[in-house]
Amino acid sequence: MVQAFGPKVFGFAHLPAAIATAGMSEVVPRMLDRLHRRFADFDALIHGFPDIIDAVRSVQRLEPDPECRNTALVVAGWSAVRERLESHCVLLSDRHLSDGSDFPDAPIGELFPLPDFFSLGPRPNAEEYERAGFSWPPSAAEFDPVAHGLPFMQAQRYHAEEIIHGRPETKAYAVGGFAQLTSVYAGAGGVFSAIMGRWPADRIGERINPHGGLA
């Protein structure tokens, strides 16, 4: 059942970086102010990420059901030291995603670099990809947020998964509300964020109908 609509990706006001969460979405807003004051640039943010992990774990412990504490964080930004755009991930539960196969060899609780193209969340099957009109781009460089990203999210919307791993009774549709694009640019280009579309049929207090179209 939909409890609220809100972003899961947040840009930093003072540096070219953004942070996103899968799972417990409230962890980032609770610590965003602390991050703003703590780190002067993206490289300092990456260097100090163990402290961020500790802060997230303190929020996780407030969740009474251990099965609901699954969290993954993704941080992306411009490294002035290495002169390149980077993205990193940290998994804070061994049951972080639908079937655990997204990053099977990733260490729990440690930051690791991400490939050029990756996804978090529901893992659609071939029929769901086809129904959504999604096809994989030839390369990550050719990925288009509208032509590829929106159909990909629609395919994820079609896929019901266990909200709590190993408990079939929690199986539900989990993608809805709106589709948000957040882009981080090189150098002083900063961060751009926009709402690319909405699922107008979604209502707070109701279950997601996966057949509702994006508008």
C-alpha positions, 0 to 999 in steps of 0.5 A: 500500500502506498504510504507517501510520495517522495524523492529517493535521490538528493543533490548536494547544494554545495558540491557536484554530487548526488546520493540515492537510496534503495530500501529505507528511503528515510535514511538520506533526508535524516542525515542530509544536513549533516553531510552538507556541513561535513564535506567540502567536496566529492573526494572528501565525501568518498573518503569519509563515507565510513562515517556515513555508513555508521550514521545510516546504521544508527537510523536502521536500528530505529526500524523495529522489524530487522527484515525491513532494514535493508538499505543500499546507498548510491553516491555519484559525483565529480572527482576533482582529484581523479578528474572524472565522474564516479559512482559508488554503492554500499550495501547495508544488508545481505538481503538488500535487493529482490534476489541478492544477485545484483552484486553477489560478490560485493562486501556488505558495509563497504563502498565499492565502485559501480559499472557504467550501467547498473540498476537497483530494485525490481528485476523484470523478466523478458515478458515485462521488458517487452510489455513496457517496450524496453530494449537494452541500448548498445552501450552505456554511452547510448543510454537515453533517460527518456527512450530507455529509462522510462520504459525500464522503470515501467518494466520494473513497475510490472514486476511484483517482488517480495518486499521482505525477502523470503516472505511471499505474503509481502509480494507487491508492486513497488515502483510508482508515483513519479520518475525522477531524473538526476544528472551529475555533470563534470567539473563545476556543472553541478547537479540537475534534477527533474520529474520526467513523468508521473503515474497519475493513477497512484493514490496514497492509501491504495495498492499500486496498479501496475497497469496504470500508464506513465503520463 
